[in-house]
Amino acid sequence: MVNPRAAMSDFAAAIGGDTRRDRLLGLTLAVLVTAIIVIIFFVDAKINTAPPPRIVYVETYAPTRTDADIIASQKKDSAERKAFREEKKRKFQELQKKLGIE
């Protein structure tokens, strides 16, 4: 069995027997580890936090464009949007059938 008084006296002897050099080394290591952890938190806070650059393409039109050209362009764009929606709807219905969702 271990005597608690003997264990405490051994612990006190180990702590009290430290030289100044040992304490300085321990203090230096403790401060260094703490500083490294704090620096890592600051560096990590700046990584992958900004959104990526977003490219926006702007379509320019000729100043001589007529109303008929505008209407034709709008009809074409509307048909493309409708075709896209229909294709998306078809894909979802296909997935619904595969998964057996009602």
CYANA upper distance limits for C-alpha pairs under 8 A (distance plus 0.5 A):
  2 VAL  CA      6 ALA  CA      8.17
  2 VAL  CA      7 ALA  CA      7.82
  3 ASN  CA      7 ALA  CA      6.82
  4 PRO  CA      8 MET  CA      6.62
  5 ARG  CA      9 SER  CA      6.65
  6 ALA  CA     10 ASP  CA      6.60
  7 ALA  CA     11 PHE  CA      6.65
  8 MET  CA     12 ALA  CA      6.59
  9 SER  CA     13 ALA  CA      6.56
 10 ASP  CA     14 ALA  CA      6.67
 11 PHE  CA     15 ILE  CA      6.72
 12 ALA  CA     16 GLY  CA      6.27
 13 ALA  CA     17 GLY  CA      6.24
 14 ALA  CA     18 ASP  CA      7.48
 18 ASP  CA     22 ASP  CA      6.48
 18 ASP  CA     23 ARG  CA      7.15
 19 THR  CA     23 ARG  CA      7.01
 20 ARG  CA     24 LEU  CA      6.62
 21 ARG  CA     25 LEU  CA      6.64
 22 ASP  CA     26 GLY  CA      6.68
 23 ARG  CA     27 LEU  CA      6.56
 24 LEU  CA     28 THR  CA      6.52
 25 LEU  CA     29 LEU  CA      6.67
 26 GLY  CA     30 ALA  CA      6.62
 27 LEU  CA     31 VAL  CA      6.68
 28 THR  CA     32 LEU  CA      6.52
 29 LEU  CA     33 VAL  CA      6.56
 30 ALA  CA     34 THR  CA      6.70
 31 VAL  CA     35 ALA  CA      6.55
 32 LEU  CA     36 ILE  CA      6.66
 33 VAL  CA     37 ILE  CA      6.79
 34 THR  CA     38 VAL  CA      6.79
 35 ALA  CA     39 ILE  CA      6.59
 36 ILE  CA     40 ILE  CA      6.60
 37 ILE  CA     41 PHE  CA      6.87
 38 VAL  CA     42 PHE  CA      6.96
 39 ILE  CA     43 VAL  CA      6.67
 40 ILE  CA     44 ASP  CA      6.37
 41 PHE  CA     45 ALA  CA      6.63
 42 PHE  CA     46 LYS  CA      7.57
 43 VAL  CA     47 ILE  CA      7.44
 45 ALA  CA     49 THR  CA      7.72
 46 LYS  CA     50 ALA  CA      8.37
 61 TYR  CA     65 ARG  CA      7.65
 65 ARG  CA     69 ASP  CA      6.73
 65 ARG  CA     70 ILE  CA      7.66
 66 THR  CA     70 ILE  CA      6.94
 67 ASP  CA     71 ILE  CA      6.67
 68 ALA  CA     72 ALA  CA      6.60
 69 ASP  CA     73 SER  CA      6.59
 70 ILE  CA     74 GLN  CA      6.67
 71 ILE  CA     75 LYS  CA      6.68
 72 ALA  CA     76 LYS  CA      6.68
 73 SER  CA     77 ASP  CA      6.65
 74 GLN  CA     78 SER  CA      6.50
 75 LYS  CA     79 ALA  CA      6.63
 76 LYS  CA     80 GLU  CA      6.79
 77 ASP  CA     81 ARG  CA      6.73
 78 SER  CA     82 LYS  CA      6.62
 79 ALA  CA     83 ALA  CA      6.58
 80 GLU  CA     84 PHE  CA      6.66
 81 ARG  CA     85 ARG  CA      6.70
 82 LYS  CA     86 GLU  CA      6.62
 83 ALA  CA     87 GLU  CA      6.61
 84 PHE  CA     88 LYS  CA      6.65
 85 ARG  CA     89 LYS  CA      6.54
 86 GLU  CA     90 ARG  CA      6.57
 87 GLU  CA     91 LYS  CA      6.73
 88 LYS  CA     92 PHE  CA      6.79
 89 LYS  CA     93 GLN  CA      6.69
 90 ARG  CA     94 GLU  CA      6.64
 91 LYS  CA     95 LEU  CA      6.70
 92 PHE  CA     96 GLN  CA      6.50
 93 GLN  CA     97 LYS  CA      6.74
 94 GLU  CA     98 LYS  CA      6.84
 95 LEU  CA     99 LEU  CA      6.66
 96 GLN  CA    100 GLY  CA      6.33
 96 GLN  CA    101 ILE  CA      5.57
 96 GLN  CA    102 GLU  CA      7.79
 97 LYS  CA    101 ILE  CA      6.97
